[in-house]
């Protein structure tokens, strides 16, 4: 496995693989790799001849009050994990390498951002879409891998790829869970013992919603009320949101149908947990 | 020569050429082809194995009071001209094919737009950059050809390609001129006989500026005053602007050096003419 830090070397390297028509699987990350990333890398490894990950903490996607400087970094551990997962390359540029000057063009995400976590993160997805546009052009992947834990990001990337016609297949990877159903997250360690016991109820609440919809409930409001009640009854956390939209358009639904997402966010004392499920109601009409 | 109207057919077609590693030259246009376009096509034809032009009047780059509906179109004549110029393909999609829904992502041009013609055309270059991002990804050209008559557009495209790392070489083509120096433009027919006699003085005014700079004049203001005086003395047109910037950054220059652009716009009775020259002052220090 080779670590590449300059754009020039990346371009030269990928040109060789493109020329020999090898398939390229790409896993863009901000580093500090966890089991979710490992799953993405495993899939990318198994489906492509070349597997490359990027590790770049992208300043453009952090808000003014967000933790760009304190965002955790551990290149040594990351490169060990990437190597074990079978990566051929890590692209790990400096901020100066990726943004030599102030950008003269950026991507503006016009839709899918004013719901879920995006509501409180103005400009976040513009930064994500801008850096991915750069990375897609630099890496030229056949497939790009993203975790469904951040379903809104997957929705935005899906819009980016389809609207700009990137010749890239988006591969969404299901959320990795603990045995009791809790979505894996580096934030889970901040839960108290009691909160850790309650946390699996987030996923159970989602299952409750899923069952209602599969049984034919057509009102988003009714499902939201029910999931909210379940969460209130089973956790001490403060419910940030319980929302249902079409997926990946993230539009409000007068009537539940088609592909939908049910997503929740709950604030515990020291950790805000998010989780979601997508459900295909196309056969249920 | 083949006319392609759907994104799907374009993608399938270009995939074949990419796979056989043929070089692709691309000339994006809004149609109603004139001699400027012919020059672009000739260059693209001579430098690449495949030559493709697009004809698409892009609604995103027209302002609310601009003439999207009345913009001239003549597909029959255009396809004849493209064929004669040796084009392999014309990509001529409908608006609905290019923008099925309201865009969920667009490109925002952050720099190089608040000068020259861009000042009075808010959002114009966002529309240009957005459609080019789509077209670059669809066509996958090795080289893209743009006329220097619209030098600001070339500057914006240069920023788009370098910031987003498109694997495309930008080939700027010098302005085609009448024998008397007047830049060719479909708008020249709107000049009165007297105005047509005066119009070559636009290029002569630019030459005046060029000579001053080559002789060592370091003040943009002095050159601008001189070019403005020349225009006032030799034409009845209303001077819209005479401006000098670094090129392609389009930044104001305290001292004239490096690559610079001198650009002018003059309003005659029924036609607003623009012209420009770029000058490399790097050896003149």
Interface residues (C-beta under 8 A of the other chain):
Chain A: X7 X11 X19 X21 X102 X103 X104 X105 X106 X107 X108 X109 X110 X111 X112 X129 X133 X134 X137 X138 X140 X156 X159 X160 X163 X164 X165 X166 X167
Chain B: X7 X11 X19 X21 X102 X103 X104 X105 X106 X107 X108 X109 X110 X111 X112 X129 X133 X134 X137 X138 X140 X156 X159 X160 X163 X164 X165 X166 X167
